[in-house]
Amino acid sequence: MNKLLQMENLERYYETPAGVVKALDGVSFTIHEGERVILLGPSGSGKTTLLNCLSALDSPTGGEYTFMSNQTEGLDVVPRNNSEKMTSFRRENIGYVFQFFNLLQDLTVLENILLIQELAGKKDPARAKELLKLVGLEAEDDRFPGEISGGQQQRVAIARSIAKRPTLLLGDELTGNL
């Protein structure tokens, strides 16, 4: 199996008035293509921080993160501390189901999915509708997020995260509202 990503001695420290908080302290692991990984731990143990570093939403304080992207033949160092490059990396490679959905309230369910496809340069209305059917929400495509339940919003978020066919799919407590 090919390596999908590798993290070596990843650190993420935060400065607080009370001192330095070590959210991640020397985390190392490898994930291969097709592998499924579950992070378990108590609240405050760094699970979301790790996911945010994996998705390039946050930059680690130290260590190295390499990734087999859709655009290259081999592992590339994931950009950090450069918001434009981090955004491009996420757009091309990462699907993320957030703990709190992050749906745009003024767009319909279908439009939320179409927007992520458009931003990724892969707009496909037929696939967007197919994904809504997959999560059991084909009849809700013209409704707004505020008009559907929390569990339904979570299913829209799941459909949205896979709409662009990401190389890596991350979920932060993705079943909490289902």
Secondary structure, DSSP 8 states (H G I E B T S, - for coil): --EEEEEEEEEEEEEETTEEEEEEEEEEEEEETT--------TTSSHHHHHHHHTTSS--SEEEEEEE-TTSSSEEE---S-HHHHHHHHHHHEEEE-TT----TTS-HHHHHHHHHHHTT---HHHHHHHHHHTT-GGGTTS-GGGS-HHHHHHHHHHHHHTT--SEEEESSTTTT-
